Amino acid sequence: MKEVGVDLSAHASKGLTDLPKVRWDYVITMGCGDACPFVPSKKTEDWGIPDPKHLPLDEFRKIRDQIEKKVQNLINEVTQPPGEISR
């Protein structure tokens, strides 16, 4: 992530039990399908993206970039005023 300007050195992974007990606006899962734990949300999407953790670097980069694109698309979708046509 550092090679694309994201410093994660001050961050640590969290489990679901570490998250606040709220109803989230969006929950995005990455391919666990029916095996995903239940997290209360207004909208849930499964992106079907494989875990890049043990993949070769070039495959990791492809998945990282795919996630970035999907996140950007989601941000654009949720921040677009109602009735406006997406480009």
HUHU-V589144 format. One record per helix or strand of 3 or more residues. SS is the DSSP state (alpha for helix, beta for strand). FROM is the first residue (numbers start at 0). LEN is the number of residues. If there is no record, write none. Layout:
BEGIN
ss:SS from:FROM len:LEN
ss:SS from:FROM len:LEN
END
This chain:
BEGIN
ss:alpha from:1 len:3
ss:alpha from:15 len:3
ss:beta from:23 len:6
ss:alpha from:32 len:3
ss:beta from:40 len:6
ss:alpha from:56 len:23
END
